[in-house]
């Protein structure tokens, strides 16, 4: 009986350490380089050359500290050899708050038409005002390879957990409405 109790305790400890190390819900998500377009293009969540780039390995997520605001930045690094004729990539940031039972929601996206470089990986990013929670980069590509053959590909990187301490709450929050400078409205009396 003592041996069974020890095994159950070890299993619970192992499961607990797994969930902390994963920093998010379980799932089959990539944290390695991926290839697409008949293996002409390679994508990675982290800078493949400069290892000092401030990302969390395998997530493509980092926080950018500015004088006025803090942002969560999602990145996809791509190189293609040979270069494709067409390359359109949509990069999205998805967010799940710490509190509650909400679902993941897309909070920012951007589309790029740049042809990735052969020599150095090309960086494609999207950013959003920093909030504590679970963040994920999702991306998809449509294009034509160097011979004109069409291709499509989509992927998402591993989740990243952004803590409250990662976001400077003294920073100015992202505006929720568009504001234009102009004269103050006249108050009719």
Secondary structure, DSSP 8 states (H G I E B T S, - for coil): -HHHHHHHHHHHHHHHHHHHHHTS-----B-S-EEETTTTEEEESS-SS-TTS---TTT-EEEEE-SS-EEEEEEEEEEESS--SEEEEEEEEEEEESSSS---EEEEEEEE-----SSS-EEEEEEEE--SEEEEEEEEEEEE-TTS-EEEEEEEB--EEE-GGGS-TTS----SS------------
